[in-house]
Amino acid sequence: MKQFYFIMICLLISGSIVAQEKTKLSKEEKERREKNIQAANPFAKFGYKAKVATLSKGKYLEVHDLDSIVTIGSVRFHVDRKEIVGFIHPDTTSGEYTRPIGDIASRWLSPDPLAEEFPSWSPYTFSFNNPLRFVDPDGQAPEDIIFIIRGKTRAEDRSLTYKNGNFHWKDTNKIYDGKGGNSTLNGVLGAFRKIEKSGDNVLKNQLHTLEKSKNSHFIEAGNKNEVEGFGIGIPKEGDPIGTQTTFNFSKEEKAKLENSTGVPETDLTIVAHEMRHQFDYDTGNMKDRKTPASNESPQEIRGVNNENRARKIENLPMRTTYGGRKIDPEKLKNPPNN
């Protein structure tokens, strides 16, 4: 028993040390990061210490072309002495398996400096698993409210990212102007803009948290209004993860909702309800999720509470039920884990 307690104490101490290391950089670590940053300083030879912007802020070395001898075609060139020091001769013995001159098989010049920040992601996540169709214009961490426009085939899919009150086409980086989208995209954008212009800081904080999150939140048109957790691998219950959301703003779906809730439904009320689920998944606040969803499910009580914030913006009657059953008024006013 004493041995068990000793092991537990050691684990707690080591965990505390790791936590401190994550929150505060040592002097040596700061110096190491600054050295990595200055490796990319083009003015170092003039004695000027410039401020260099890097993706990882010095956490990883992002400049790897530091060799004095480089290969240019079939020529070996010494960059310091400014002279040719050798030539590469073609391989004439390997036939069809001959390697091209200057090419090094199976070796990258430089890994993505943000790769260690997202260890569970597929290498193609940056292009939504379609690198032939989508591009990564800036190499930064992902922008995280992503609307997908489905084409007739997956190769025709297009996507937009939400930032600063607008959706931007991922492949051209142009602001969405109403062309090439669909009614669901227009409804989501209209709802987001109403939230941005409202005085409700809670809704705005949720939207901005999703916009700047490390997790990706995919949205597209669908048959129903639904949010599902999305993550590469198998996340633990309650881990912060991304989401996949579908919206259906059709008159038929709204009539169906109104028949169940007893109050009018709009694009904004629907978006606000589902946005709370997106926010809860993103912040790891889904540990208390109860299924099947009912008027007693904590996540749905939070969703209706969020929806009522949107109803205040549009001067609509408050919703008090879920699934046709009344929600406890006190819980609706102060939802669990809100």
GURO-931149 format. One line per field, with one value per residue (C-alpha): residue number from 1; x negated, y, z negated. Coordinates in Angstrom, 1 decimal, always signed. Example, Ala and Ser with C-alpha at 12.3 -4.5 7.8 and 13.67 -1.06 7.14 Angstrom:
2
resi <- (1; 2) $
px <- (-12.3; -13.7) $
py <- (-4.5; -1.1) $
pz <- (-7.8; -7.1) $
***
This chain:
338
resi <- (1; 2; 3; 4; 5; 6; 7; 8; 9; 10; 11; 12; 13; 14; 15; 16; 17; 18; 19; 20; 21; 22; 23; 24; 25; 26; 27; 28; 29; 30; 31; 32; 33; 34; 35; 36; 37; 38; 39; 40; 41; 42; 43; 44; 45; 46; 47; 48; 49; 50; 51; 52; 53; 54; 55; 56; 57; 58; 59; 60; 61; 62; 63; 64; 65; 66; 67; 68; 69; 70; 71; 72; 73; 74; 75; 76; 77; 78; 79; 80; 81; 82; 83; 84; 85; 86; 87; 88; 89; 90; 91; 92; 93; 94; 95; 96; 97; 98; 99; 100; 101; 102; 103; 104; 105; 106; 107; 108; 109; 110; 111; 112; 113; 114; 115; 116; 117; 118; 119; 120; 121; 122; 123; 124; 125; 126; 127; 128; 129; 130; 131; 132; 133; 134; 135; 136; 137; 138; 139; 140; 141; 142; 143; 144; 145; 146; 147; 148; 149; 150; 151; 152; 153; 154; 155; 156; 157; 158; 159; 160; 161; 162; 163; 164; 165; 166; 167; 168; 169; 170; 171; 172; 173; 174; 175; 176; 177; 178; 179; 180; 181; 182; 183; 184; 185; 186; 187; 188; 189; 190; 191; 192; 193; 194; 195; 196; 197; 198; 199; 200; 201; 202; 203; 204; 205; 206; 207; 208; 209; 210; 211; 212; 213; 214; 215; 216; 217; 218; 219; 220; 221; 222; 223; 224; 225; 226; 227; 228; 229; 230; 231; 232; 233; 234; 235; 236; 237; 238; 239; 240; 241; 242; 243; 244; 245; 246; 247; 248; 249; 250; 251; 252; 253; 254; 255; 256; 257; 258; 259; 260; 261; 262; 263; 264; 265; 266; 267; 268; 269; 270; 271; 272; 273; 274; 275; 276; 277; 278; 279; 280; 281; 282; 283; 284; 285; 286; 287; 288; 289; 290; 291; 292; 293; 294; 295; 296; 297; 298; 299; 300; 301; 302; 303; 304; 305; 306; 307; 308; 309; 310; 311; 312; 313; 314; 315; 316; 317; 318; 319; 320; 321; 322; 323; 324; 325; 326; 327; 328; 329; 330; 331; 332; 333; 334; 335; 336; 337; 338) $
px <- (+0.0; -2.9; -4.4; -1.1; -1.0; -4.6; -4.0; -0.9; -2.9; -5.6; -3.0; -1.4; -4.8; -5.8; -2.5; -2.9; -6.4; -5.1; -2.3; -4.7; -7.0; -4.0; -3.1; -6.6; -9.6; -13.0; -15.9; -17.5; -14.3; -13.9; -17.5; -16.9; -13.8; -15.5; -18.3; -15.8; -14.1; -17.4; -18.4; -15.9; -17.3; -18.4; -20.3; -22.4; -25.6; -25.2; -25.0; -21.3; -19.0; -15.7; -12.2; -11.5; -8.0; -7.8; -4.9; -5.9; -7.5; -10.8; -9.5; -10.8; -13.7; -12.0; -15.2; -17.0; -19.0; -22.1; -24.5; -27.6; -27.5; -24.2; -23.1; -21.8; -20.9; -24.0; -26.3; -27.6; -28.1; -29.9; -27.7; -30.4; -33.3; -31.0; -32.5; -31.7; -33.2; -32.0; -29.5; -27.0; -27.1; -24.0; -23.6; -23.8; -23.5; -20.0; -18.0; -14.4; -15.1; -17.6; -17.1; -16.9; -20.0; -19.8; -16.8; -16.9; -14.2; -11.9; -13.2; -11.4; -13.4; -11.5; -8.6; -5.6; -6.6; -3.1; -3.0; -3.7; -0.9; +1.7; +0.2; +3.4; +4.3; +4.0; +1.2; +4.0; +6.3; +5.0; +6.7; +9.8; +8.4; +8.4; +5.0; +5.8; +8.7; +8.0; +4.9; +3.3; +2.5; +0.6; -0.5; +1.0; +3.0; +6.5; +9.3; +12.0; +15.5; +15.5; +18.6; +18.5; +20.3; +20.9; +20.4; +21.7; +18.4; +16.1; +13.5; +16.0; +16.4; +15.5; +15.2; +15.2; +13.7; +15.4; +13.3; +14.0; +17.7; +17.3; +16.9; +13.8; +13.4; +10.6; +9.2; +9.1; +9.2; +11.9; +14.7; +18.0; +20.3; +23.4; +22.4; +21.5; +23.0; +26.4; +29.3; +27.9; +24.6; +26.6; +28.7; +25.6; +23.8; +26.9; +27.2; +23.5; +23.8; +26.8; +24.8; +21.8; +24.1; +26.0; +25.3; +25.1; +21.5; +22.2; +23.2; +20.4; +17.9; +19.1; +18.8; +15.3; +14.1; +15.1; +13.6; +10.2; +10.3; +7.6; +10.4; +12.1; +15.9; +17.4; +20.8; +22.9; +26.5; +28.3; +31.6; +31.8; +30.3; +27.6; +24.1; +21.8; +18.4; +15.5; +11.9; +9.1; +8.5; +10.6; +10.9; +11.7; +15.1; +15.1; +12.0; +12.2; +12.9; +14.2; +17.7; +19.6; +22.9; +25.7; +28.5; +31.9; +33.6; +36.4; +40.0; +41.0; +38.3; +39.1; +42.8; +41.9; +39.9; +42.6; +45.1; +42.8; +41.7; +44.9; +42.9; +41.6; +38.3; +35.8; +32.3; +30.9; +32.7; +31.6; +28.0; +27.8; +29.1; +26.6; +23.8; +24.1; +23.4; +20.5; +19.1; +19.6; +17.7; +14.9; +14.4; +14.8; +18.1; +19.9; +19.1; +22.6; +24.3; +27.3; +28.8; +31.3; +31.8; +34.7; +36.0; +33.7; +30.5; +28.0; +26.7; +30.2; +31.1; +28.0; +29.0; +32.5; +31.1; +28.7; +31.6; +33.6; +30.8; +31.3; +35.0; +34.4; +32.4; +35.3; +38.1; +39.6; +41.4; +39.2; +38.9; +39.7; +39.9; +37.7; +39.2; +42.7; +42.0; +41.5; +38.0; +37.5; +37.8; +34.9; +32.6; +33.5; +32.7; +29.4; +28.4; +26.0; +22.4; +23.3) $
py <- (+0.0; +2.4; +1.6; +2.6; +5.9; +6.6; +6.0; +8.3; +11.1; +10.8; +11.0; +14.1; +15.8; +14.9; +16.1; +19.4; +19.9; +19.2; +21.7; +24.3; +23.7; +24.2; +27.5; +29.0; +28.8; +28.3; +30.7; +27.9; +27.3; +31.0; +31.1; +28.0; +29.4; +32.7; +30.9; +29.0; +32.3; +34.1; +31.3; +32.8; +36.4; +37.5; +40.5; +38.5; +38.9; +42.7; +42.4; +43.3; +41.3; +41.5; +40.5; +37.4; +36.0; +32.2; +29.8; +28.1; +31.3; +29.5; +26.3; +24.4; +25.1; +26.3; +27.0; +24.0; +25.4; +26.0; +23.7; +25.3; +23.0; +22.8; +20.8; +22.9; +20.5; +18.4; +21.0; +21.0; +24.6; +26.0; +29.0; +30.6; +30.4; +31.1; +28.3; +25.0; +22.1; +19.1; +17.6; +14.8; +12.2; +10.3; +6.7; +4.6; +1.2; +1.2; +1.5; +2.5; +2.8; +5.5; +8.4; +11.9; +14.0; +16.2; +14.4; +12.7; +10.0; +9.8; +13.0; +16.2; +19.5; +20.7; +19.2; +21.4; +23.4; +23.1; +19.3; +18.7; +21.0; +18.7; +15.1; +13.3; +15.0; +13.4; +15.0; +16.0; +17.7; +21.1; +20.5; +18.7; +15.4; +16.7; +18.2; +18.2; +20.6; +22.7; +24.8; +26.1; +29.7; +30.8; +27.7; +29.0; +26.9; +26.2; +28.7; +26.9; +27.6; +25.9; +25.7; +23.0; +23.4; +19.9; +19.4; +16.5; +14.7; +15.1; +16.6; +19.5; +20.3; +23.9; +25.3; +28.7; +29.8; +32.3; +35.2; +38.8; +38.7; +37.1; +33.8; +33.5; +31.0; +28.6; +28.1; +31.8; +33.6; +36.0; +37.2; +35.4; +37.8; +35.7; +33.9; +30.2; +29.4; +28.1; +29.1; +27.3; +29.3; +32.5; +31.6; +30.8; +33.9; +36.0; +34.5; +35.1; +38.7; +39.3; +37.9; +40.1; +43.2; +42.2; +43.3; +39.7; +39.1; +35.5; +34.6; +36.7; +35.0; +31.6; +32.5; +34.1; +31.0; +28.7; +31.1; +31.1; +27.5; +24.9; +22.5; +22.5; +23.0; +21.9; +23.1; +22.1; +21.7; +18.6; +17.0; +18.0; +20.4; +18.4; +18.6; +15.7; +15.6; +15.3; +14.4; +12.3; +9.2; +8.3; +11.2; +10.7; +11.6; +15.3; +16.1; +19.4; +18.3; +19.8; +19.3; +18.4; +20.3; +20.1; +22.8; +22.6; +26.0; +24.8; +25.9; +22.3; +21.8; +25.1; +24.1; +20.8; +22.5; +25.0; +22.2; +20.7; +23.8; +25.9; +29.0; +30.4; +29.3; +31.3; +30.8; +32.6; +30.6; +27.4; +28.5; +29.7; +26.4; +24.3; +26.8; +26.0; +22.4; +23.3; +25.5; +22.7; +20.2; +22.7; +23.5; +20.0; +20.7; +17.5; +15.2; +15.6; +14.7; +12.5; +10.5; +10.1; +13.9; +15.0; +17.9; +16.7; +16.5; +19.2; +19.8; +20.5; +22.7; +24.8; +24.7; +26.1; +28.7; +29.8; +29.8; +32.1; +34.6; +34.7; +35.1; +38.2; +39.7; +39.1; +39.9; +36.4; +34.4; +32.3; +28.6; +26.5; +22.9; +20.2; +17.2; +18.5; +18.4; +21.3; +22.1; +22.9; +26.7; +27.1; +24.9; +26.7; +30.0; +28.7; +25.6; +23.0; +23.6; +26.8) $
pz <- (+0.0; -0.9; +2.5; +4.2; +2.4; +3.2; +6.9; +6.9; +5.2; +7.8; +10.6; +9.1; +8.8; +12.3; +13.6; +11.8; +13.3; +16.8; +16.3; +15.2; +18.2; +20.5; +19.0; +18.5; +20.8; +19.3; +20.1; +22.2; +24.1; +24.9; +26.2; +28.3; +29.9; +30.6; +32.3; +34.5; +35.3; +36.2; +38.5; +40.9; +40.5; +43.9; +42.3; +39.9; +42.0; +41.6; +37.8; +37.7; +35.4; +37.2; +36.0; +38.0; +38.2; +38.1; +37.9; +34.7; +33.0; +32.8; +31.3; +34.4; +36.8; +40.0; +42.1; +43.4; +46.4; +44.3; +46.1; +47.6; +50.6; +52.6; +55.6; +58.6; +61.4; +62.0; +60.4; +56.8; +55.8; +52.7; +51.6; +49.4; +51.8; +54.8; +56.9; +58.5; +56.5; +58.5; +60.9; +60.6; +63.4; +64.5; +63.3; +66.5; +64.7; +63.2; +66.4; +65.8; +62.0; +62.5; +60.1; +61.6; +61.1; +58.0; +56.6; +53.2; +53.0; +50.0; +48.3; +47.6; +47.6; +44.5; +42.5; +41.8; +38.7; +37.3; +37.7; +34.0; +33.0; +34.6; +34.3; +34.8; +38.1; +41.6; +43.7; +46.1; +43.5; +44.6; +47.9; +46.6; +47.9; +51.4; +52.2; +56.0; +55.4; +52.4; +51.6; +48.4; +49.3; +46.1; +44.3; +41.0; +38.6; +40.0; +40.1; +38.4; +39.5; +42.9; +45.1; +47.8; +51.2; +52.6; +56.3; +58.4; +57.6; +54.6; +57.0; +57.6; +53.9; +52.9; +49.5; +47.7; +44.4; +42.1; +40.7; +39.8; +40.7; +44.2; +45.8; +48.1; +50.9; +49.8; +53.3; +54.4; +51.0; +52.4; +50.3; +51.0; +52.8; +53.1; +56.3; +56.4; +53.0; +51.9; +49.8; +46.7; +47.0; +47.3; +44.2; +42.1; +43.2; +42.5; +39.0; +38.2; +39.3; +37.1; +34.1; +35.0; +35.0; +31.9; +28.3; +27.1; +26.1; +25.2; +28.7; +30.2; +27.9; +29.0; +32.7; +32.3; +30.3; +33.1; +35.7; +34.0; +32.7; +33.3; +34.1; +37.5; +37.7; +41.0; +42.1; +45.1; +46.3; +45.2; +44.5; +40.8; +38.3; +36.5; +35.0; +34.6; +33.0; +35.4; +34.8; +36.3; +34.3; +31.2; +28.9; +25.2; +23.8; +23.1; +25.1; +27.1; +30.7; +34.0; +35.4; +38.6; +38.9; +41.3; +41.7; +43.3; +43.5; +45.8; +45.1; +44.5; +41.9; +40.1; +40.1; +38.6; +35.9; +35.1; +34.7; +32.1; +30.3; +30.5; +31.5; +34.9; +36.2; +38.2; +39.7; +36.7; +34.0; +35.7; +36.1; +32.5; +31.1; +33.1; +32.5; +28.7; +29.5; +31.7; +28.9; +26.3; +28.4; +29.1; +25.4; +24.1; +22.5; +23.7; +20.8; +19.5; +22.8; +22.5; +25.3; +26.7; +26.6; +24.5; +22.4; +19.6; +21.6; +20.4; +23.9; +25.3; +22.4; +23.2; +26.8; +26.2; +23.8; +26.6; +29.1; +26.8; +26.9; +30.7; +30.1; +28.1; +31.0; +33.4; +30.9; +31.1; +28.3; +26.1; +26.5; +23.4; +24.7; +26.3; +28.1; +27.2; +23.5; +21.1; +19.9; +16.2; +16.1; +13.5; +15.6; +18.8; +17.1; +15.6; +17.7; +16.2; +17.1; +18.9) $
***
